[in-house]
Amino acid sequence: MDPVSRYAELICRHSHAVIVVVLLLTAGVGYGATAVDGGFVIAGFETDSEEADAADYVDDNFETGGDSVTTLVVLRDETGEDRGLSREALLETLSLQTTIEANETVAPTLDDEATIGFANIVGFVALAEEAEGPPPEDPTLDEQREAIENRSDDEIDEIVVDLLDDPDSDLAEFLPATVDAEGPSAEAQLFVVVHDRGDPDAEELPPALVDAQVAIGEIAEGSEGEFTTFAFGPGIVDEKAGQATGESFALIGPIALVLVLALLAVAYRDPFDVVLGLVGIALVLAWMAGFVGWLGIEFTQILIAVPFLLIGLSIDYAFHVVMRYREERSVPGADVGRAMRLGLAGVVVAIGATTVTTAIGFFSNLTSALASIRDFGLLSGLGILAAFVIFGALLPAVKFELEDALEGRWGEREKRAFGTGRVLASVLGIGTVAAKRAPVVVVVLVLLVSLGGAYGAANVETSIDENDFLPEERPAWMESVPEPFRPGQYTLQANARYLDATFGSANEGSNVDVLVRGEVTDPATLAALEEAADRANASEATFRFGDELAVRTPLDAIEELATENESVAAALDAADTTGDGVPDTEIEALFDAAFDADEEAMAAVVARGDGSYEALRMEVTVRGDVPTATVLSEMRAVAAVADDPEDISAIATGPPILLELVQEEVLESLVTTFAITLALVWAFLTAVFRIRHGSYSLGSVTMAPVLAALSWILGTMYLLEIPYNSETAIITGIAIGIGVDFAIHVSERFLQERATAEAIPALSATVTGTGGALLASAATTVAGFGILALTLVPSLQRFGIVTGLTIAFAWVASVLVLPSLLVLWGRRFGSRGISVGTAESEN
């Protein structure tokens, strides 16, 4: 008796012991779930790079405002009249600020500055004019509002025009790029609510601060003024994104459950088998949760793919075990024991090979430099091994005991295997017919389509857009959903895109720093930095405020101080001997004078320590609607200009740059792992088919449809304009797991049938038996994943679409394409090496 048959005999003969042992293991592993933190955290990808070190240096040595968190509140005129700077808009802004500062949830979190915006600046000027001198110190919002109320529309417009014409007024933070200074007019304005962060080193916002930002959002959305208002901040993003995800699943979850149960019921046509499969899935997920707890893994957005992968494989494993048992049970004279032994022996090798190849693929992620990717690979690999234990051991043992008991009570329970009926058999037989009549034509057509897919794969977009992870507006069809299940209306993504396109420096995530270190008091260094500023001004990635660029250098800070401080002005004149506006001598004395005048302002752009000046910082606000890859290349070019002098090093850093670098590293890591996986899987399949069937080439034949399906999904992503980035690279990694699973089942079953039949009859038995199980598995998992396309979160929509298409393509490649490859393989090598258990070599 061969090892496979002995394994099947062991499971059936000692079924009680198998059940007890596996359940005890499940309890032991599953107990780890009690240590799982119920929260969901966003994976904090960090990359070891010079840019990341530079960002840390900037945070540690410059005054960057890291002790505070801001909420942005936008007031927008949607009538098309651009009344965002009108007297009415200013008054509404101040009233909104008053409501926010008085809110009992918001007030305890406010910084000393509380709220500040363009309306406040206008209020300060109006108060100063009333007092015919300096305005009251720290004027209240009521005083500011009263000063504006006491002015006519024309008088307020005059104040606004003067402010917009003043080159020293720093208004870019509060006004849109398209502001018209002559009008004066603008489509919108914003103000900033400043919160005390508390612990500046804490990775997450304090719950009280999150609650405060959410409260501000509700106040803004509930405003009944004549202008549209909304608030935006990290706490609002986290809260609304989680809420939208929950509401989406509350809607589609029951639909998906009913749909999957209906498909399972149609495929199994037996409630006992449906329940058995669902219990098996639950146990696999229990093992997964246990691994999370025992290993102390944080459940991040990267790991959300793992339970879906395990559910898909579990459904597939269960179908194969049950359907193969049914096939053997339908053979005259076969009792429950014989049917289970033969059925399990017929599928356990394919299930085991699938487990090994898929686990290899995911365990290869352990080589990644990123902890989140390593966790993903480890949890996926362990979960796949758990699926084999449950469906390769426990389910057959329970199925054996259950069938034996039911038939002892109610008589024979023969159920036809899915796919063996006349209608489905004819559909599934398309691949066999094509393989019989024109296998070469099939292979050539598939090759051409795959080449097209490869072309698309080579040109697919690889960028990442953070806004795609935010919930979008509710589609029209959801309006007909009953109120308890209807998701809310979310404008989070639209608001984020509006901020990116309309406002610049208000968005902290749009700031890029050019860090200059070395001999920073050398005149050549300051000159090079000013040249770099000119290069930044010419960049398409730099944000424009009207005709001005959002670039700030140390010289800009000094010039601002010089307008208010005579000592700084004198030092600046003394340092600029050529009169070209760029100091060329006595730089250290100039810095000393500027620091004496305003240490806080200078500490934002010049770093000093141990009595010397160590670094300079140039701030560049980039457009939020420009791809991060463009920002990276453009700002590196800017830094290269500043890096020109000797004894100077300049580097560009900041959130957009770090995001792009992480994206590149994650994508590179996943692609490398992808290639390693394909090589290891090919080597393993080659070894397995050589040992079992004496063929070196069958591993390559079996891998071919997997590669074809992979090119199809990448080509489809290109056509659908779905980017291949760190998110979708993980999803398409499922293509190997599912694709190899399907292909192994077909090849292994064909070889088993081929041992006693000619090629075409063997293929027919394969596609109606194994192909039927694959169809049931594919239809169920595609339905379950595909319904994610109905969620409000684009990242989940992509997950559902890409995963569903991946599984569908894997089924097509295995059931409709692989038969032709197997026929051509058989023509080349005949019947050599295809008897189960032999090891004859190919000549």
Order of alpha helices (4+ residues) and beta strands (2+ residues): alpha-alpha-alpha-beta-alpha-beta-alpha-alpha-alpha-beta-alpha-beta-alpha-alpha-alpha-alpha-alpha-alpha-alpha-alpha-alpha-alpha-beta-alpha-beta-beta-beta-alpha-alpha-alpha-alpha-beta-beta-alpha-beta-alpha-alpha-alpha-alpha-alpha-alpha-alpha
